[in-house]
Amino acid sequence: MNVLFLILILGATLTSAVSELSGQSGSLATLTEITIKSAQDALQLALTLAASMAVFMGILRIAELAELMPLLARPLMPLLRKLFPHNEPALDAIALNVSANLLGMGNAATPFGLKAMSKLEDANPIKGIASDAQIMFLALNTAGITLLPAKVIALRASLGSVAPAAIVGPTLVASLCAALAGLYAAWLMGDKTDKSSTPDLLWIVPILFIATLAGLMVLFGAIIGPWLLPGMIAGFLCWGFVRGVRVYEGFVEGAMDGLLVTWRIAPYLIAILVAVGMARGSGALDMIVAPVGSFLAPVGLPPQALLMAIVRTLSGSGAFGLLASTLAQVNTGPDTPLGILLSTIYGSTETTFYVIAVYFGAVGTTSLRHAVTVGLIADCAGLIAATLICTVMFG
C-alpha cells in the first residue's frame, strides 16, 4: 500500500509538472486545489458514513448480544469436521470465526480466528511450519464468506444508493466461490497422504447451492432487494428482544462502536481520496488505466475492478477508501453496474496479506509453505465470480 500511495502521488505531481512545463499554465495550481478539495470531500464522506455505520453497528451489536453467531455456527460443524478431521479442539473457534465473517463482523472474527490458529498450532506436528489445517483455515478467512457486508452497505447508503443491499446476493456467491477455490487449492497443494481430509462434501453441495442461489437472485433479485435491509433490521431487533436483550441499550452501544470505527477509518479515507483525486485530476490515473483497460476489455473486466482487487489484498482500509472515492463519482455511483461490481469485490474477499501476517505471526510461523498461493487463488476466484454474477444481474 505504501508503494501504491507513493506512485499515485508522484505520478500526479510529475504529470502536472510536465503539463506546466509544456505551456499549460496553472496545472500545478489546479493540482493543489484538487488536493485540498479531495481532503475536504473525504472528511465530509466520513461524517456522512458515520451515521450509516452507527445504525449498522448498532444492529450487529444486538445480533452479537442475542448470540446469533453460535446459532449460525451449529450448521457449519459437519462440514468443518470434514475439513479439519484431526482438530476437534479448534472447531468451536473456527465456527465462530466463520459465523462472525458471515455477519460482516470482522472485529469479532479476528479474536476467534487467532484462538483457532493457536489451537491448530497446538496440533501441528512441526512447529513453526504452516500445517495443512492452518492453510485450510487461511483459505476460509481469505475468502471471508459474507452473508451481510454491513460496512459496504453502510457506505452505499451514505452515498445515496436506492438499493444499498443489492450487493448481498452477489457478494455471497462471489465469496462462496472464493472459498471453494481456496479450499480446493489448499487440499491439492497439501499432504494428500491423509485421505480423511479430502473435502468430498465440497464437490457437490456448495456448487449446487451456488448455482441455485445465483438463479434465484437473477430471477427475484429486483423483488427481494428492497426488502433485505428493512427486513434485516426488524428481524435482528425482534430476535434480540425475544432473547431478552435490552435492544435500545444494545443498539446505542453498537452505534458508539460504529462512530469509533468511522473515526479510525477517516485518516485512511483522507489519504486514499487525496491520492486518487490527485491522480485522477492530473490525468495520471487515465494514463495508467487506459493500457490496462485495453488488455482487460476482451474478457469484460473493468480496469477499476482489477485495481480494487489488487488493493483489497494489500489493505482493507486503503481498499475501502478507494471504493468510497470511486462510488462518490457521478459516472461510477453506487447504483451503476461498475459501482455494484466494485462493492461486490470489496465485500467478497479479505485482505490476504494482512490475514497471513496477523494469523501466522500470532503463532510464530516462519515457513508459510503454499499459504500465499492459496490466498491469491481464492482472491482471483472471487474477482472472476464477482465479475460474472454482476454482469449477469446488472449488465
C-alpha positions in Angstrom: 0.0 0.0 0.0 2.9 2.3 0.7 4.2 1.8 -2.9 0.8 2.3 -4.4 0.2 5.5 -2.4 3.6 6.9 -3.5 3.0 6.0 -7.1 -0.3 7.8 -7.2 1.1 11.0 -5.5 4.3 11.1 -7.6 2.5 10.2 -10.8 0.1 13.1 -10.3 2.8 15.6 -9.4 5.0 14.6 -12.3 2.2 14.7 -14.8 1.1 18.1 -13.7 4.7 19.4 -13.7 5.2 18.1 -17.3 2.0 19.9 -18.3 3.1 23.1 -16.6 6.5 23.0 -18.4 4.8 22.2 -21.7 2.9 25.5 -21.5 -0.3 24.5 -19.8 -0.1 27.3 -17.2 -2.0 26.6 -13.9 -1.7 22.8 -13.9 0.2 22.7 -10.6 -2.2 25.3 -9.1 -5.1 23.2 -10.2 -3.5 20.1 -8.6 -3.2 22.0 -5.3 -6.9 22.9 -5.4 -7.7 19.3 -6.2 -5.6 18.1 -3.3 -7.4 20.3 -0.8 -10.8 19.6 -2.3 -10.2 15.9 -2.1 -9.3 16.1 1.6 -12.5 18.1 2.3 -14.6 15.6 0.4 -13.0 12.7 2.3 -13.8 14.3 5.7 -17.4 15.1 4.5 -17.8 11.5 3.4 -16.5 10.2 6.8 -19.1 12.4 8.6 -21.9 11.1 6.3 -20.6 7.5 6.7 -20.6 7.8 10.5 -24.4 7.9 10.6 -24.9 4.8 8.4 -22.1 3.0 10.2 -23.7 3.8 13.6 -27.0 2.2 12.5 -25.5 -1.0 11.1 -23.1 -1.5 14.0 -26.0 -1.0 16.4 -28.0 -3.7 14.7 -25.0 -6.1 14.6 -24.3 -5.5 18.3 -27.9 -6.7 19.1 -27.2 -9.8 17.0 -24.0 -10.3 19.0 -25.8 -9.9 22.3 -28.5 -12.2 21.2 -25.9 -14.9 20.4 -26.7 -15.2 16.8 -23.2 -16.3 15.9 -23.3 -19.6 17.8 -26.7 -20.2 16.2 -25.1 -19.8 12.7 -22.1 -21.9 13.8 -24.1 -25.1 14.5 -24.9 -26.0 10.9 -21.3 -25.5 10.0 -20.0 -28.2 12.3 -20.4 -31.2 10.0 -18.6 -29.5 7.2 -15.9 -28.2 9.5 -15.3 -31.7 10.9 -14.7 -32.9 7.4 -12.3 -30.1 6.6 -10.4 -30.4 9.9 -10.8 -34.1 10.9 -8.0 -34.1 13.5 -8.5 -30.7 15.0 -11.6 -31.1 17.2 -10.4 -28.6 19.9 -10.2 -25.8 17.3 -13.7 -26.4 15.7 -15.7 -24.1 18.1 -13.3 -21.2 17.5 -13.3 -21.8 13.7 -17.1 -22.0 13.6 -17.5 -18.7 15.5 -14.8 -17.1 13.3 -16.7 -18.1 10.1 -20.0 -17.0 11.6 -18.7 -13.6 12.5 -17.4 -13.2 8.9 -20.9 -14.2 7.7 -22.4 -11.3 9.6 -19.7 -8.9 8.4 -18.3 -8.6 12.0 -14.6 -8.5 11.2 -13.7 -7.1 14.6 -15.3 -10.1 16.3 -14.0 -12.6 13.7 -10.3 -11.8 14.4 -10.2 -12.9 18.1 -11.9 -16.2 17.2 -9.5 -16.6 14.3 -6.5 -16.1 16.5 -7.8 -18.6 19.0 -8.5 -21.1 16.3 -5.0 -20.7 14.8 -3.5 -21.2 18.2 -5.4 -24.4 18.7 -4.3 -25.6 15.2 -0.7 -24.8 16.1 -1.1 -27.0 19.2 -1.9 -29.9 17.0 0.8 -29.0 14.4 3.4 -31.8 14.4 6.1 -29.4 13.1 6.1 -26.1 15.0 6.9 -23.0 13.0 5.9 -24.5 9.6 2.3 -23.9 8.4 0.3 -27.1 8.6 -2.3 -28.2 6.1 -5.1 -27.4 8.6 -3.7 -23.9 9.2 -3.6 -23.2 5.4 -7.1 -24.6 5.0 -8.2 -22.2 7.7 -6.4 -19.4 6.0 -8.4 -20.2 2.8 -11.7 -19.8 4.7 -10.6 -16.4 6.1 -9.1 -15.1 2.8 -12.5 -15.8 1.1 -14.3 -14.3 4.1 -17.7 -15.8 3.2 -20.1 -12.9 3.7 -23.8 -13.1 4.2 -24.1 -9.5 5.3 -21.4 -7.0 4.0 -22.6 -4.4 6.5 -19.7 -2.0 6.0 -20.2 -1.7 2.3 -24.0 -1.4 2.7 -23.4 1.5 5.1 -21.1 3.2 2.6 -23.6 2.7 -0.3 -26.4 4.0 1.9 -24.4 7.1 2.9 -23.8 7.9 -0.8 -27.5 7.9 -1.6 -27.9 4.4 -3.1 -31.6 3.5 -3.8 -30.8 -0.2 -3.1 -27.8 -0.4 -0.8 -28.4 -4.1 0.0 -28.4 -5.1 -3.7 -24.9 -6.5 -3.3 -25.9 -9.0 -0.7 -26.6 -11.8 -3.2 -23.6 -11.2 -5.5 -21.3 -10.9 -2.5 -22.4 -14.2 -1.0 -22.0 -16.0 -4.3 -18.6 -14.5 -5.1 -17.3 -15.2 -1.6 -18.5 -18.8 -1.7 -16.7 -19.3 -5.0 -13.6 -17.8 -3.5 -13.8 -20.1 -0.5 -14.3 -23.2 -2.7 -11.3 -22.3 -4.9 -9.1 -21.6 -1.8 -10.2 -24.8 -0.1 -9.5 -26.9 -3.2 -6.2 -25.3 -3.7 -5.2 -25.9 -0.1 -6.1 -29.5 -0.4 -4.5 -30.1 -3.7 -1.2 -28.5 -2.6 -1.2 -30.1 0.8 -0.2 -33.6 2.0 -2.7 -35.9 0.5 -1.5 -39.0 2.3 -4.2 -38.2 4.9 -7.2 -39.1 2.7 -9.6 -38.4 5.6 -9.2 -34.7 5.0 -10.5 -34.9 1.4 -13.3 -32.4 1.2 -15.8 -34.7 -0.5 -18.8 -32.7 0.6 -17.5 -29.7 -1.3 -17.7 -31.3 -4.7 -21.5 -31.3 -4.9 -23.4 -29.5 -2.2 -21.8 -26.0 -2.3 -21.7 -26.0 -6.1 -25.4 -26.8 -6.3 -26.1 -24.3 -3.6 -24.3 -21.5 -5.5 -26.0 -22.4 -8.8 -29.4 -22.4 -7.2 -28.7 -19.2 -5.3 -27.4 -17.4 -8.4 -30.5 -18.5 -10.3 -32.9 -17.2 -7.6 -31.0 -13.9 -7.5 -31.3 -13.4 -11.2 -35.0 -14.2 -11.2 -36.1 -12.5 -8.0 -33.2 -10.1 -7.1 -35.2 -7.0 -8.1 -38.2 -8.1 -6.0 -36.2 -9.2 -2.9 -33.6 -6.5 -2.9 -35.7 -3.7 -1.4 -36.9 -6.0 1.5 -33.5 -7.1 2.6 -32.4 -4.1 4.6 -35.6 -3.3 6.4 -36.2 -7.0 7.0 -32.8 -7.5 8.5 -33.1 -4.6 10.9 -36.6 -5.6 12.0 -35.6 -9.3 12.2 -32.5 -8.6 14.3 -34.4 -6.3 16.7 -37.2 -8.9 17.2 -34.7 -11.7 17.7 -32.8 -9.8 20.3 -36.0 -8.8 22.1 -37.2 -12.4 22.2 -33.8 -13.4 23.6 -34.1 -10.9 26.4 -31.6 -8.4 25.0 -32.1 -4.8 26.0 -32.3 -3.7 22.4 -32.2 0.0 22.9 -29.1 -0.1 25.1 -27.5 -2.6 22.8 -28.2 -0.5 19.8 -26.7 2.6 21.4 -23.6 0.6 22.5 -23.1 -0.7 18.9 -23.7 2.8 17.5 -20.9 4.2 19.6 -18.6 1.5 18.3 -19.7 2.5 14.7 -18.7 6.1 15.4 -15.4 5.0 16.7 -14.8 2.7 13.6 -15.6 5.7 11.4 -13.2 7.9 13.3 -10.4 5.3 12.8 -11.3 5.0 9.1 -11.3 8.7 8.5 -7.5 9.2 8.1 -7.3 6.3 5.6 -10.2 7.8 3.7 -8.4 11.2 3.5 -5.1 9.6 2.4 -6.5 7.4 -0.4 -9.1 10.0 -1.6 -6.3 12.7 -1.8 -4.0 10.3 -3.7 -6.8 9.1 -6.1 -8.1 12.6 -6.5 -4.7 14.0 -7.4 -4.0 11.1 -9.8 -7.4 11.5 -11.5 -7.3 15.3 -11.7 -3.8 15.4 -13.2 -4.6 12.8 -15.8 -2.1 10.3 -14.4 -4.7 7.8 -13.5 -6.1 7.7 -17.0 -2.6 7.1 -18.3 -2.3 4.1 -16.0 -5.9 2.7 -16.5 -6.0 3.1 -20.4 -3.4 0.4 -21.2 -4.9 -2.0 -18.5 -8.4 -1.3 -19.9 -7.4 -2.3 -23.5 -5.9 -5.5 -22.1 -8.9 -6.4 -20.0 -11.6 -5.3 -22.4 -11.8 -8.7 -24.3 -12.6 -10.5 -21.0 -15.1 -7.9 -19.8 -13.2 -6.9 -16.7 -13.1 -3.2 -16.0 -9.6 -1.9 -15.0 -11.1 -0.3 -11.9 -12.1 -3.8 -10.8 -8.6 -5.1 -11.1 -7.2 -2.1 -9.2 -9.8 -2.7 -6.4 -8.9 -6.4 -6.3 -5.1 -5.6 -6.0 -5.6 -3.0 -3.3 -8.0 -5.3 -1.4 -5.3 -7.9 -1.0 -3.0 -5.4 0.5 -5.0 -3.0 2.7 -8.6 -3.2 3.8 -8.7 0.5 4.8 -7.0 1.5 1.6 -9.5 -0.5 -0.5 -12.4 1.0 1.5 -11.1 4.4 0.7 -10.7 3.6 -2.9 -14.2 2.2 -3.0 -15.6 5.3 -1.4 -13.7 7.6 -3.8 -14.9 5.7 -6.8 -18.6 5.4 -5.7 -18.6 9.2 -5.0 -18.0 9.9 -8.6 -21.1 10.7 -10.7 -20.2 8.2 -13.5 -19.5 5.4 -11.1 -22.1 6.0 -8.4 -23.2 3.2 -6.0 -26.1 2.0 -8.2 -24.2 1.8 -11.5 -23.1 -1.6 -12.8 -19.5 -0.7 -12.1 -20.3 0.7 -8.6 -22.1 -2.6 -7.7 -19.2 -4.6 -9.1 -16.6 -2.8 -7.0 -18.8 -3.1 -3.9 -19.1 -6.8 -4.5 -15.4 -7.2 -5.0 -14.6 -5.4 -1.7 -17.2 -7.5 0.2 -16.3 -10.9 -1.3 -12.7 -11.2 -0.3 -10.5 -10.4 2.6 -7.1 -8.6 3.0 -5.0 -11.6 2.2 -1.6 -10.3 3.3 -3.0 -8.8 6.5 -4.7 -12.1 7.4 -1.5 -14.0 6.7 0.7 -11.6 8.7 -1.6 -11.5 11.8 -2.7 -15.1 12.0 0.6 -16.8 11.3 2.6 -14.1 13.1 0.5 -14.7 16.2 1.7 -18.4 16.4 5.3 -17.7 15.3 5.1 -19.4 11.9 8.3 -18.9 9.9 7.6 -21.1 6.9 4.3 -20.3 5.1 4.6 -23.1 2.5 1.9 -22.5 -0.1 -0.3 -20.3 2.1 0.2 -17.1 0.0 -0.6 -19.0 -3.2 -3.8 -20.4 -1.8 -4.8 -16.9 -0.6 -4.2 -15.4 -4.0 -6.1 -18.2 -5.8 -9.1 -17.5 -3.6 -8.8 -13.8 -4.4 -8.7 -14.4 -8.1 -11.7 -16.8 -7.9 -13.7 -14.2 -6.0 -12.8 -11.5 -8.6 -13.9 -13.7 -11.5 -17.1 -14.8 -9.8 -18.0 -11.2 -8.8 -17.5 -10.0 -12.4 -19.6 -12.8 -13.8 -22.5 -12.6 -11.4 -22.6 -8.8 -11.5 -22.6 -8.9 -15.3 -25.5 -11.3 -15.4 -27.5 -9.4 -12.8 -26.7 -5.8 -13.6 -25.2 -5.7 -17.1 
